[in-house]
Amino acid sequence: MGLMKVLAINGSPHKDEGNTAMILGPFLEGMKEEGCDVEVLFVKDLDIKPCNADMSCWFANPGTCYQLDDMQMVLPKIKEADVIVWASPVYYSGMTGPLKILMDRQVPLSMLRNRAKKQKMVLVSTCSAWELSMFDPLIVQMKALYGNPEEGYEFAGALLRPMADSMREMIKAGETAMVDRVFLAAKKAGSQLAKEGRISEEVSQQVSRELMPRDAYYKAMELALDQMKKAVGKSP
Ligand SMILES: Cc1cc2nc3c(=O)[nH]c(=O)nc-3n(C[C@H](O)[C@H](O)[C@H](O)COP(=O)(O)O)c2cc1C
């Protein structure tokens, strides 16, 4: 494949310090190594107001939104990208609010899009729960939005990391081998997407791999929460 323009939009308020970035980072690295042109936007850094839904961008001024904020800069980037990576932690079973606001503000694009240009869409998400099913609503949303090739989109795969909060804990405890394998798989997914145009089921599963049994995970979470509460109680 030729040089691909990749736009990653990370909706985590933790930006580059968060769990989502721990997966997104190596994924994008894998694409860069294959020569892709990669740009990351953090929604937290952007001033993007909610859609007012008066549809002036369809009728009065087709393709133009009168709200003068950072969406003016984001829309051309979305339009030009060959790959868009939607990255978000799971918040109440969905993406974060600010990322959804950005998504909604794409309405003017539907007047401007060239449907002959194929765009690949990828989801990168992390959550606290042990269960992979925590991502089901996001996957359904991605498929509903980007699952129809006639619209010019292709849903090229998802990197889903449940038990995400344990990655940092495991690294702190020196149990790096398992977590490193997750990061390696995320990187492989990036090079796979760049070279083959999609992420294989096998590599996706490696990113989502079980880090510990369910009971042990929830017990460790409970202990960690107790410790955090105690630590807060002690602070002046
Ligand atoms: C407001 C809020 C809502 C959340 N909702 C969920 C949820 O519904 N399910 C879940 O498993 N984790 C939930 N989480 C946990 C985050 O998804 C998880 O910690 C994630 O890895 C954070 O990623 P980040 O560090 O990139 O922001 C929630 C966290 C917050 C702050």
The ligand as an ORCA input file, in Angstrom:
! r2SCAN-3c Opt
* xyz 0 1
  C     -16.490      8.405     34.246
  C     -15.923      7.037     34.037
  C     -16.725      6.027     33.566
  C     -16.222      4.732     33.362
  N     -17.069      3.759     32.917
  C     -16.594      2.496     32.749
  C     -17.455      1.455     32.310
  O     -18.633      1.657     32.014
  N     -16.935      0.198     32.210
  C     -15.613     -0.078     32.501
  O     -15.213     -1.235     32.414
  N     -14.758      0.900     32.882
  C     -15.208      2.181     33.022
  N     -14.356      3.190     33.406
  C     -12.890      2.897     33.548
  C     -12.068      3.323     32.334
  O     -12.657      2.886     31.130
  C     -10.636      2.723     32.389
  O      -9.994      3.096     33.568
  C      -9.817      3.163     31.173
  O      -8.758      2.258     30.963
  C      -9.217      4.560     31.339
  O      -8.463      4.897     30.196
  P      -7.567      6.216     30.145
  O      -6.532      6.096     31.224
  O      -6.987      6.229     28.776
  O      -8.462      7.399     30.365
  C     -14.844      4.471     33.632
  C     -14.025      5.512     34.110
  C     -14.544      6.766     34.306
  C     -13.632      7.870     34.828
*
